[in-house]
């Protein structure tokens, strides 16, 4: 079991930086995200902000998982040939 300090260190040194890197990669790969998020923030979007947030988080998580050094395709990612 990790101490609270170890947990904070792990989040600060590994998890949060991975999220920021994945977010940058996503916005470069799919520039439409920047527009969608800006429209949500400006209040000009007709999309449900909660749905967009979940979709955005899932897209970031997808990048983190599939770009990880220990990623092994297993066929569980919907809509993808995620196995060999």
C-alpha positions in Angstrom: 0.0 0.0 0.0 1.3 3.4 -0.9 1.5 6.3 1.5 -0.3 9.5 0.7 3.0 11.2 -0.3 3.8 8.3 -2.6 0.4 8.5 -4.1 0.8 12.2 -4.7 4.3 11.7 -6.1 3.0 9.0 -8.5 0.1 11.3 -9.7 2.4 14.3 -10.1 5.3 12.5 -11.8 3.6 9.8 -13.9 -0.2 10.1 -14.3 -0.8 13.8 -14.8 2.1 14.4 -17.2 0.8 11.4 -19.3 -2.6 13.0 -19.5 -1.1 16.4 -20.7 1.0 14.6 -23.3 -2.0 12.6 -24.5 -4.1 15.8 -24.6 -1.5 17.5 -26.8 -1.3 14.5 -29.1 -5.0 14.3 -29.4 -5.4 18.0 -30.3 -2.7 17.7 -32.9 -4.1 14.5 -34.4 -7.7 15.7 -34.2 -7.8 19.5 -34.3 -11.6 19.5 -34.3 -11.4 18.8 -30.5 -10.1 22.3 -30.0 -13.1 23.8 -31.8 -15.6 21.6 -29.9 -14.1 22.4 -26.5 -14.0 26.2 -27.4 -17.6 26.1 -28.4 -18.6 24.4 -25.1 -16.6 27.0 -23.1 -18.2 29.8 -25.1 -21.7 28.5 -24.6 -22.2 28.4 -28.4 -22.4 24.6 -28.7 -25.6 22.6 -28.9 -23.7 19.5 -27.6 -24.2 18.2 -24.1 -21.0 19.3 -22.2 -21.0 16.2 -20.0 -21.2 13.9 -23.0 -18.4 15.9 -24.7 -16.3 15.7 -21.6 -16.7 12.0 -21.3 -15.9 11.5 -25.0 -12.8 13.7 -24.6 -11.6 11.8 -21.6 -12.1 8.5 -23.4 -10.1 9.8 -26.4 -7.2 10.8 -24.1 -7.3 7.5 -22.2 -7.2 5.7 -25.6 -4.0 7.5 -26.5 -2.5 6.8 -23.1 -3.3 3.1 -23.2 -2.4 2.4 -26.8 0.8 4.4 -26.8 2.1 2.8 -23.5 5.2 0.7 -23.7 3.4 -2.2 -22.2 0.4 -2.1 -24.5 -0.7 -5.5 -25.8 -3.6 -5.6 -28.3 -6.3 -7.9 -27.0 -9.3 -7.3 -29.1 -11.3 -5.4 -26.5 -11.3 -1.9 -27.9 -14.6 -1.4 -29.7 -14.5 -0.6 -33.4 -10.8 -1.4 -33.8 -8.7 -4.4 -34.8 -7.1 -4.3 -31.4 -5.4 -7.7 -31.7 -3.0 -9.5 -34.0 
